[in-house]
Amino acid sequence: MSGQVDATVPRSGRRTQELVLLGLFLIYACFVSYRAGHSEFSTWYEASLRWQENKPAYPEPTTLGELPNRQSPLMLVVLVPFTWLDVVWAERTWVFASMLLLAHGLLLASKLLELDFLLPMSFVRYGPWVALVLVAPFVSEVATNSQVGVFVLWWLLLGLYLLANDNPLRAGACLAVAAAVHVQALILLPWLLYKKQIAASVAFVLALGAAFAAPMIPGVDGAVTDYRGYVSMLEGELARTGEQPEALSLRTLVLATITPSTSAAPTGPSVPGTEPQRDEHKGVASNTLVGVREWLAAGLSLVFVGLCGLWIGSGFSTPKMQSPGPVLLLGELGLVLATMLLAVPVAGKHEYVLLYPAATFLLCAAFAGTRTLPTRLASLGFVVLMTLAHAPVPYWLSPAAAMQACYGTALGLVIVTLLLGWTLRIESSASDAGIELAAKKHAAQLPELDSWLHSQPDQPKAVATARPEPGD
């Protein structure tokens, strides 16, 4: 990254600005937490209570007349302190705590950018806040529906900060907690291995095992039942992915593009003696069409993931850079998370809050890095295809929203992912070129520095000669 350090701002002025931003954020946190309600949190709340009583935490929805518990077994443990409150105040407290974690995540992002001494201090202070504006529609979705996206994002930012500060064991443990809560984040383990972070990878595996073992506290038999229920829930969610227009992964995009409206579910209970005559040939053709759709969706998804793998491999920092800069690390994590959101079978809009590292990196590249036209176009693409497309604005103000309404809401992320990989390649190449240029310049200056040192007088000897005698 390149840039110039801006003029020093008085400490009192910086402190006032930070306090104003923090105060506004706390007001927003109080507002969204008070409005929280009517979400799935009550389902998780009841599931945690049943788990504490050694009862099944993943019952069939028809048993208790409620939505299925879609959270991982580790969330049963995380929610234990919240069950000490009634469900309404527990949900409000959860949302408020999530917003506090988000504020601390912004501080971690600022400290991470501060490690790159070439970044202007004005961007280090305010860049993370601007990136928050870019993902504001998804933060609002998390707060409105009391989801866990911010909780996962905090663990990811904390792990990345520790990794950039040469603390791989704690970094791997933090990333493992994020993967235990959001199981799709297991893709972080191959990323750590690719980066040759062996210590972080070992800590990731050990911490992940501990996180999976935590639900066994009340009893092993109950935990086995819960894990079976969790897998059954995932299978059920996957089976009805094609009927979920709010699912934003690549698979649902392909299904929506092939057949925009399909439904094989019955519309209501049948009355004996009034069943319509069924055409067996149409039934076979319908099943064949569904099978073709599923295989085509899976095939295209695998092709895209493979292409992203090649693109990511060329976009990541070169192997000679064993310790890439913090900004490049942020970009790599953002590209991994963006590809993860596209590759998973089901991805909700609230999960797009995990694009925050990608948004921060794109802003760094556009306004504090190489500042080339492609990097600025990539940043503009994120604003148009992500921020405006998902914000509550009219379609005429956001053409991307109208485009995604016709072709699927994951289309914007496909384009942004490719732009992100392109930007990472540019920044990585520029960083490599800068390191090589600095090394050559340093090697060229060594002989001059050596001759200059030899030409200087022996200062310690001169001082000793000039020192007065005790008798003087």
C-alpha positions as CSV (number, residue, x, y, z in Angstrom):
1,M,0.0,0.0,0.0
2,S,1.2,3.5,-0.7
3,G,0.2,6.9,0.7
4,Q,1.4,9.8,2.7
5,V,0.8,10.5,6.3
6,D,-1.5,13.4,6.8
7,A,-0.9,16.4,9.1
8,T,-1.2,15.7,12.7
9,V,-4.6,16.4,14.2
10,P,-4.7,17.7,17.7
11,R,-5.4,14.9,20.2
12,S,-8.3,16.7,21.7
13,G,-10.0,17.1,18.3
14,R,-9.5,13.4,17.5
15,R,-10.9,12.4,20.9
16,T,-14.0,14.6,20.3
17,Q,-14.6,13.1,16.9
18,E,-14.3,9.6,18.2
19,L,-16.6,10.3,21.1
20,V,-19.2,11.8,18.7
21,L,-19.1,8.7,16.5
22,L,-19.3,6.4,19.4
23,G,-22.2,8.3,20.9
24,L,-24.2,8.2,17.7
25,F,-23.5,4.5,17.4
26,L,-24.7,3.8,20.9
27,I,-27.9,5.7,20.2
28,Y,-28.4,3.5,17.2
29,A,-27.6,0.4,19.2
30,C,-30.2,1.4,21.9
31,F,-32.8,2.1,19.1
32,V,-32.4,-1.2,17.3
33,S,-32.2,-3.2,20.4
34,Y,-35.5,-1.7,21.8
35,R,-37.2,-2.5,18.5
36,A,-36.0,-6.1,18.5
37,G,-38.6,-8.8,18.5
38,H,-40.7,-11.2,16.5
39,S,-37.7,-13.1,15.2
40,E,-36.2,-16.5,15.5
41,F,-34.4,-15.6,18.8
42,S,-37.3,-17.0,20.8
43,T,-36.7,-20.4,19.1
44,W,-33.0,-20.3,20.1
45,Y,-33.9,-19.2,23.6
46,E,-36.2,-22.1,24.1
47,A,-33.7,-24.5,22.6
48,S,-31.0,-23.4,25.0
49,L,-33.5,-23.9,27.9
50,R,-34.2,-27.4,26.7
51,W,-30.5,-28.1,26.3
52,Q,-29.9,-27.0,29.9
53,E,-32.6,-29.5,31.0
54,N,-30.9,-32.2,29.0
55,K,-33.9,-32.3,26.6
56,P,-33.7,-32.4,22.7
57,A,-32.7,-28.9,21.4
58,Y,-33.6,-29.7,17.8
59,P,-37.1,-31.2,17.9
60,E,-39.3,-31.4,14.8
61,P,-41.1,-28.1,14.2
62,T,-44.5,-29.8,14.2
63,T,-43.9,-31.0,17.7
64,L,-43.9,-27.7,19.4
65,G,-45.5,-25.6,16.7
66,E,-42.4,-23.3,16.2
67,L,-39.7,-22.6,13.7
68,P,-36.8,-25.0,13.5
69,N,-33.7,-24.1,15.5
70,R,-31.2,-23.1,12.7
71,Q,-28.2,-22.3,15.0
72,S,-25.3,-24.5,15.7
73,P,-25.0,-26.5,19.0
74,L,-22.4,-24.1,20.3
75,M,-25.0,-21.3,20.4
76,L,-26.9,-23.4,23.0
77,V,-24.0,-22.7,25.3
78,V,-23.5,-19.0,24.2
79,L,-27.1,-18.2,25.0
80,V,-27.1,-19.6,28.5
81,P,-26.5,-16.2,30.2
82,F,-29.4,-14.7,28.2
83,T,-31.8,-17.3,29.4
84,W,-31.5,-15.7,32.9
85,L,-33.8,-13.0,31.5
86,D,-37.2,-13.2,30.1
87,V,-37.3,-13.8,26.3
88,V,-38.1,-10.1,25.4
89,W,-35.3,-8.6,27.4
90,A,-33.0,-11.4,26.4
91,E,-33.4,-10.6,22.7
92,R,-32.9,-6.9,23.3
93,T,-29.8,-7.6,25.3
94,W,-28.5,-9.9,22.6
95,V,-29.0,-7.2,19.9
96,F,-27.4,-4.5,22.1
97,A,-24.4,-6.8,22.9
98,S,-24.0,-7.5,19.1
99,M,-23.9,-3.8,18.4
100,L,-21.2,-3.3,21.1
101,L,-19.2,-6.2,19.5
102,L,-19.6,-4.4,16.2
103,A,-18.2,-1.2,17.7
104,H,-15.2,-3.1,19.1
105,G,-14.8,-4.8,15.7
106,L,-14.5,-1.3,14.1
107,L,-11.8,-0.5,16.7
108,L,-10.0,-3.8,15.8
109,A,-10.2,-2.9,12.1
110,S,-8.7,0.5,12.8
111,K,-5.8,-1.0,14.8
112,L,-5.2,-3.5,12.0
113,L,-4.9,-0.7,9.4
114,E,-2.7,1.2,11.8
115,L,-0.1,-1.6,11.4
116,D,0.4,-0.4,7.9
117,F,2.4,2.8,8.5
118,L,2.0,4.0,4.9
119,L,-1.7,4.5,5.3
120,P,-2.9,8.0,6.0
121,M,-4.0,8.4,9.6
122,S,-7.3,10.0,8.6
123,F,-8.2,6.8,6.7
124,V,-7.0,4.6,9.6
125,R,-9.5,6.5,11.9
126,Y,-12.5,6.9,9.6
127,G,-12.0,4.1,6.9
128,P,-13.6,1.4,9.1
129,W,-16.6,3.6,9.7
130,V,-17.1,4.3,6.0
131,A,-16.9,0.6,5.3
132,L,-19.6,0.1,7.9
133,V,-21.9,2.4,5.8
134,L,-21.3,0.1,2.8
135,V,-22.6,-2.9,4.7
136,A,-25.3,-0.9,6.6
137,P,-28.2,-2.8,4.9
138,F,-26.9,-6.1,6.2
139,V,-26.2,-4.7,9.7
140,S,-29.8,-3.5,9.8
141,E,-30.9,-7.0,8.7
142,V,-28.9,-8.6,11.5
143,A,-30.3,-6.2,14.1
144,T,-33.9,-6.5,12.9
145,N,-33.9,-10.3,13.0
146,S,-31.5,-10.7,16.0
147,Q,-29.1,-12.8,13.9
148,V,-25.6,-14.0,14.7
149,G,-23.7,-12.4,11.8
150,V,-22.1,-9.6,13.8
151,F,-21.1,-12.1,16.5
152,V,-19.3,-14.2,13.9
153,L,-17.8,-11.1,12.3
154,W,-16.3,-10.0,15.6
155,W,-14.5,-13.3,16.1
156,L,-13.2,-13.1,12.5
157,L,-11.8,-9.6,13.0
158,L,-10.3,-10.5,16.3
159,G,-8.6,-13.5,14.8
160,L,-7.3,-11.5,11.9
161,Y,-5.9,-8.9,14.2
162,L,-4.1,-11.5,16.3
163,L,-2.8,-13.1,13.2
164,A,-1.3,-9.8,11.9
165,N,0.3,-9.3,15.3
166,D,2.1,-12.7,15.2
167,N,-0.1,-14.4,17.7
168,P,-1.1,-17.5,15.6
169,L,-2.4,-19.7,18.5
170,R,-5.0,-17.2,19.7
171,A,-5.8,-16.3,16.1
172,G,-6.6,-19.9,15.2
173,A,-8.7,-20.3,18.3
174,C,-10.8,-17.2,17.5
175,L,-11.3,-18.2,13.9
176,A,-12.4,-21.7,15.1
177,V,-15.1,-20.2,17.3
178,A,-16.4,-18.3,14.3
179,A,-16.5,-21.6,12.3
180,A,-18.2,-23.4,15.2
181,V,-21.0,-20.8,15.2
182,H,-21.2,-20.4,11.4
183,V,-20.2,-23.8,10.1
184,Q,-19.6,-22.6,6.6
185,A,-16.6,-20.7,7.9
186,L,-14.7,-24.0,8.1
187,I,-13.3,-22.8,4.7
188,L,-10.9,-20.8,6.8
189,L,-8.8,-23.9,7.7
190,P,-7.7,-24.4,4.1
191,W,-6.9,-20.7,3.9
192,L,-4.7,-21.0,6.9
193,L,-2.9,-24.0,5.5
194,Y,-2.4,-22.2,2.2
195,K,-0.8,-19.3,4.1
196,K,1.5,-21.9,5.8
197,Q,0.1,-20.8,9.2
198,I,0.8,-24.2,10.8
199,A,0.5,-23.1,14.4
200,A,-2.8,-21.3,13.7
201,S,-4.1,-24.3,11.8
202,V,-3.4,-26.6,14.8
203,A,-5.0,-24.2,17.2
204,F,-8.0,-24.0,14.8
205,V,-8.5,-27.7,14.9
206,L,-8.1,-28.0,18.7
207,A,-10.3,-25.1,19.4
208,L,-12.9,-26.4,17.0
209,G,-12.9,-29.8,18.7
210,A,-13.4,-28.0,22.1
211,A,-16.3,-25.9,20.7
212,F,-18.0,-29.0,19.3
213,A,-17.5,-30.8,22.7
214,A,-19.0,-27.9,24.7
215,P,-22.6,-28.9,24.1
216,M,-21.8,-32.3,25.8
217,I,-21.7,-30.6,29.2
218,P,-25.2,-31.7,30.3
219,G,-24.7,-35.2,28.9
220,V,-23.1,-37.1,26.0
221,D,-26.3,-38.9,25.0
222,G,-28.2,-35.7,24.8
223,A,-25.4,-34.0,22.7
224,V,-25.4,-36.9,20.3
225,T,-29.2,-36.5,19.9
226,D,-28.8,-32.7,19.4
227,Y,-26.1,-33.2,16.7
228,R,-28.3,-35.6,14.9
229,G,-31.1,-33.1,15.0
230,Y,-28.8,-30.4,13.8
231,V,-27.8,-32.5,10.8
232,S,-31.4,-33.3,10.1
233,M,-32.3,-29.6,10.2
234,L,-29.6,-28.8,7.7
235,E,-30.8,-31.5,5.4
236,G,-34.3,-30.1,5.6
237,E,-33.1,-26.5,4.9
238,L,-31.1,-27.7,1.9
239,A,-34.1,-29.6,0.5
240,R,-36.3,-26.5,0.3
241,T,-33.5,-24.1,-0.7
242,G,-35.0,-23.7,-4.2
243,E,-38.2,-22.3,-2.8
244,Q,-36.5,-19.6,-0.7
245,P,-36.2,-16.4,-2.7
246,E,-34.4,-14.8,0.3
247,A,-31.5,-17.3,0.0
248,L,-28.6,-15.5,-1.7
249,S,-26.1,-18.2,-2.6
250,L,-25.0,-19.2,-6.1
251,R,-27.1,-22.4,-6.0
252,T,-30.4,-20.5,-5.5
253,L,-29.3,-18.0,-8.2
254,V,-28.9,-20.8,-10.7
255,L,-32.2,-22.4,-9.7
256,A,-34.1,-19.1,-9.9
257,T,-32.5,-18.4,-13.4
258,I,-33.5,-21.9,-14.7
259,T,-37.0,-21.9,-13.4
260,P,-38.0,-18.6,-11.7
261,S,-41.1,-20.1,-10.0
262,T,-41.5,-23.8,-9.1
263,S,-43.3,-25.5,-6.3
264,A,-43.9,-29.2,-5.8
265,A,-45.5,-28.9,-2.4
266,P,-49.2,-29.5,-2.0
267,T,-51.4,-26.5,-1.4
268,G,-53.5,-28.0,1.3
269,P,-55.0,-31.2,2.8
270,S,-56.8,-33.4,0.5
271,V,-60.4,-34.5,1.0
272,P,-61.1,-38.3,0.5
273,G,-62.8,-38.9,-2.8
274,T,-61.9,-35.6,-4.3
275,E,-58.3,-36.2,-5.3
276,P,-57.7,-35.1,-8.9
277,Q,-56.5,-37.7,-11.4
278,R,-52.7,-37.6,-11.7
279,D,-50.8,-37.9,-14.9
280,E,-48.0,-40.3,-14.2
281,H,-46.1,-39.1,-17.3
282,K,-46.2,-35.6,-16.1
283,G,-45.0,-36.7,-12.6
284,V,-42.0,-38.5,-14.1
285,A,-41.2,-35.4,-16.3
286,S,-41.5,-33.1,-13.3
287,N,-39.2,-35.3,-11.3
288,T,-36.7,-35.4,-14.2
289,L,-36.9,-31.6,-14.5
290,V,-36.2,-31.2,-10.7
291,G,-33.2,-33.6,-11.0
292,V,-31.8,-31.8,-14.0
293,R,-32.1,-28.4,-12.2
294,E,-30.4,-29.7,-9.1
295,W,-27.5,-31.3,-11.0
296,L,-27.1,-28.2,-13.2
297,A,-27.1,-26.0,-10.2
298,A,-24.5,-28.1,-8.4
299,G,-22.4,-28.4,-11.6
300,L,-22.4,-24.6,-12.2
301,S,-21.7,-23.9,-8.5
302,L,-18.7,-26.3,-8.6
303,V,-17.4,-24.7,-11.8
304,F,-17.7,-21.2,-10.2
305,V,-15.9,-22.4,-7.0
306,G,-13.1,-23.9,-9.1
307,L,-12.7,-20.7,-11.1
308,C,-12.7,-18.7,-7.9
309,G,-10.0,-21.0,-6.5
310,L,-7.8,-20.3,-9.5
311,W,-8.5,-16.6,-9.3
312,I,-7.9,-16.5,-5.5
313,G,-4.7,-18.5,-5.9
314,S,-3.3,-15.9,-8.4
315,G,-4.7,-13.0,-6.4
316,F,-3.3,-13.9,-3.1
317,S,0.1,-12.6,-2.1
318,T,3.0,-14.5,-3.7
319,P,4.7,-17.3,-1.8
320,K,7.8,-15.2,-1.3
321,M,5.8,-12.9,0.9
322,Q,5.6,-15.1,4.0
323,S,4.1,-12.2,6.1
324,P,1.9,-10.1,3.9
325,G,0.8,-6.7,5.1
326,P,-2.3,-6.3,7.2
327,V,-4.3,-4.7,4.4
328,L,-3.6,-7.7,2.1
329,L,-4.6,-10.1,4.9
330,L,-7.9,-8.2,5.1
331,G,-8.4,-8.5,1.4
332,E,-7.6,-12.2,1.4
333,L,-10.1,-12.8,4.2
334,G,-12.7,-10.8,2.4
335,L,-12.3,-12.8,-0.8
336,V,-12.5,-16.1,1.1
337,L,-15.7,-15.0,2.9
338,A,-17.3,-13.7,-0.3
339,T,-16.6,-17.0,-2.1
340,M,-17.9,-18.9,0.9
341,L,-21.2,-17.0,0.8
342,L,-21.6,-18.0,-2.9
343,A,-20.6,-21.6,-2.5
344,V,-22.8,-22.5,0.5
345,P,-26.2,-24.0,-0.4
346,V,-28.1,-21.5,1.8
347,A,-27.1,-17.9,2.5
348,G,-29.4,-15.3,4.0
349,K,-29.2,-11.5,3.5
350,H,-28.1,-11.0,7.1
351,E,-25.0,-13.2,6.4
352,Y,-23.7,-10.6,3.9
353,V,-22.5,-8.6,6.9
354,L,-19.5,-10.8,6.6
355,L,-18.5,-8.8,3.5
356,Y,-17.2,-6.0,5.9
357,P,-13.5,-7.1,5.5
358,A,-14.0,-7.0,1.7
359,A,-15.6,-3.5,1.8
360,T,-12.7,-2.2,4.0
361,F,-10.1,-3.6,1.7
362,L,-11.7,-2.1,-1.4
363,L,-11.8,1.3,0.3
364,C,-8.1,0.9,1.2
365,A,-7.2,0.1,-2.4
366,A,-9.3,2.9,-3.9
367,F,-8.4,5.8,-1.6
368,A,-5.2,4.8,0.3
369,G,-3.5,2.1,-1.9
370,T,-2.6,2.1,-5.5
371,R,-5.6,4.4,-6.2
372,T,-5.8,3.2,-9.8
373,L,-8.9,3.3,-12.0
374,P,-9.6,-0.5,-11.6
375,T,-9.5,-0.4,-7.8
376,R,-11.8,2.6,-7.7
377,L,-14.2,0.9,-10.2
378,A,-14.2,-2.2,-7.9
379,S,-15.1,0.0,-4.9
380,L,-17.9,1.7,-6.9
381,G,-19.1,-1.8,-7.9
382,F,-19.5,-2.8,-4.3
383,V,-21.5,0.4,-3.6
384,V,-23.9,-0.2,-6.6
385,L,-24.2,-3.9,-6.5
386,M,-24.2,-4.5,-2.7
387,T,-25.1,-1.3,-0.8
388,L,-27.6,0.3,-3.0
389,A,-29.0,-2.9,-4.4
390,H,-29.9,-4.1,-0.8
391,A,-30.8,-0.7,0.6
392,P,-34.5,0.3,0.8
393,V,-34.3,2.7,-2.2
394,P,-36.5,2.8,-5.4
395,Y,-35.5,0.6,-8.3
396,W,-35.0,3.7,-10.5
397,L,-32.3,4.9,-8.1
398,S,-30.5,1.5,-8.0
399,P,-30.5,-0.3,-11.4
400,A,-28.7,-3.2,-9.7
401,A,-31.7,-3.8,-7.5
402,A,-34.0,-4.1,-10.5
403,M,-31.4,-6.4,-12.2
404,Q,-31.2,-8.7,-9.1
405,A,-34.9,-8.8,-8.8
406,C,-35.1,-10.4,-12.2
407,Y,-32.0,-12.6,-12.1
408,G,-31.5,-13.4,-8.4
409,T,-29.9,-11.4,-5.6
410,A,-26.6,-13.3,-5.6
411,L,-25.7,-11.9,-9.1
412,G,-24.3,-8.8,-7.6
413,L,-22.0,-10.7,-5.3
414,V,-20.7,-12.8,-8.2
415,I,-19.6,-9.6,-9.9
416,V,-18.2,-8.1,-6.7
417,T,-16.2,-11.3,-5.9
418,L,-14.5,-11.1,-9.3
419,L,-13.8,-7.4,-8.9
420,L,-12.4,-8.1,-5.4
421,G,-10.1,-10.8,-6.8
422,W,-8.9,-8.4,-9.5
423,T,-8.2,-5.7,-6.9
424,L,-6.3,-8.1,-4.7
425,R,-4.1,-9.1,-7.6
426,I,-3.3,-5.4,-8.3
427,E,-2.5,-4.6,-4.7
428,S,-0.5,-7.7,-4.2
429,S,1.6,-7.1,-7.3
430,A,2.2,-3.5,-6.2
431,S,3.2,-4.6,-2.8
432,D,5.7,-7.1,-4.2
433,A,7.1,-4.5,-6.6
434,G,7.5,-2.1,-3.7
435,I,9.3,-4.7,-1.5
436,E,11.7,-5.6,-4.4
437,L,12.4,-1.9,-5.1
438,A,13.0,-1.2,-1.4
439,A,15.4,-4.2,-1.2
440,K,17.3,-3.1,-4.3
441,K,17.6,0.4,-3.0
442,H,18.8,-0.8,0.4
443,A,21.4,-3.1,-1.3
444,A,22.6,-0.2,-3.4
445,Q,23.0,2.1,-0.4
446,L,24.9,-0.4,1.7
447,P,28.4,0.3,0.2
448,E,27.8,4.1,0.5
449,L,26.7,3.7,4.1
450,D,29.8,1.6,4.9
451,S,32.2,4.1,3.3
452,W,30.5,6.9,5.2
453,L,30.8,5.1,8.5
454,H,34.5,4.5,7.9
455,S,35.1,8.2,7.1
456,Q,33.7,9.4,10.4
457,P,36.1,10.0,13.3
458,D,36.1,7.7,16.3
459,Q,33.7,9.6,18.5
460,P,34.2,7.5,21.7
461,K,38.0,8.0,21.6
462,A,37.7,11.7,21.0
463,V,35.4,12.1,24.0
464,A,37.8,10.1,26.2
465,T,40.8,12.2,25.2
466,A,39.0,15.5,25.9
467,R,37.8,14.3,29.3
468,P,39.6,16.4,32.1
469,E,41.8,14.8,34.6
470,P,40.6,14.5,38.2
471,G,43.2,16.9,39.5
472,D,42.2,19.8,37.1
